[in-house]
Amino acid sequence: KPLAQDKALPHTSGSRSEGAMVNSGKDYPIELGWAFLLVVGYLVRVAFVSIRLPGAIGILLVGFAFSHFMQKDILENRNDLQRFAFLLVLLNAGFEVSIRGLRPAILLISLLPGLVEMAGIAGLAMLTHDVGIREGLVLGCVLFPLGEGLVIPKMNEFKAAYPDHALPRVTLTWAPLEATLALSLFSFLSSVSSSLTEGQLSPVLLVIEVVVRLVATVAAGGFVGAGAGWVLSHTSKITFRKKRIFTGSAVEAFLLVLGLGFGGFGLAKVVPDGFGPGSKLFDPDLFVIAIGSSFSDVADPTVLHNVEGFLAGIWVFGSI
């Protein structure tokens, strides 16, 4: 899964096996490597969609093929590229979460199955592999399935075919919520496990820190996303000396939202919370999700549609 790969990257960058992979990179112009990824990846995706197969499968095959002749510079910076793709996953998850649709019954349907499955996997790991509760919960979070990338497009088709049916509406809320649960919970479990292992905080202070981090992250990310949504929806009213500051174009909105996502992700890694050395006030993953969710709730539907369209296009590269 993308989140598991992203979290494992910092710990494996210096391994012998990865060094061997870096040395096996092919020496040819990097432009040819990018051309293969972008052109071939997109064409294969279109071909698979045209025969009613998931485009993600075609992109997966392109990525697998490219791994056998990957250009050396691209291979050396693969970790950074995967982190960039992971940020796109977070933004997309945030866009799909409808704050106005979060009723108690929907939250129960969306979150309870994933939590029960995670607890079951954690319990089985503790019984059969002799691991602690922290490691078991992290494993359970990694292994419970995420399918919003395939579920949401199919539910949109069902919604168009059966506009009065409740199943597509419920599923379109459930799928991104489960993805948000996995992405956010994995990040929190990783930070909690690290703090307990290093003995930085007592369990009580650790619980307080997690609560503070959760509230601060959702509040700050929500403020940034809502502010961006309002500004980009009222660009014609923002002037300086009777001249418009923003062009109001779709690409402008996408670049600003993407930049805010990068900024929020990076800011969350450096702002301390005062609980201990290395402790941070914000959770990077949840910060980006909160930006996307609040932006989608406040932004004009046309602006949101344009941003999602650009994100869907660039995700062809991200999924490779």
Disulfide bonds with the S-S distance in Angstrom:
none
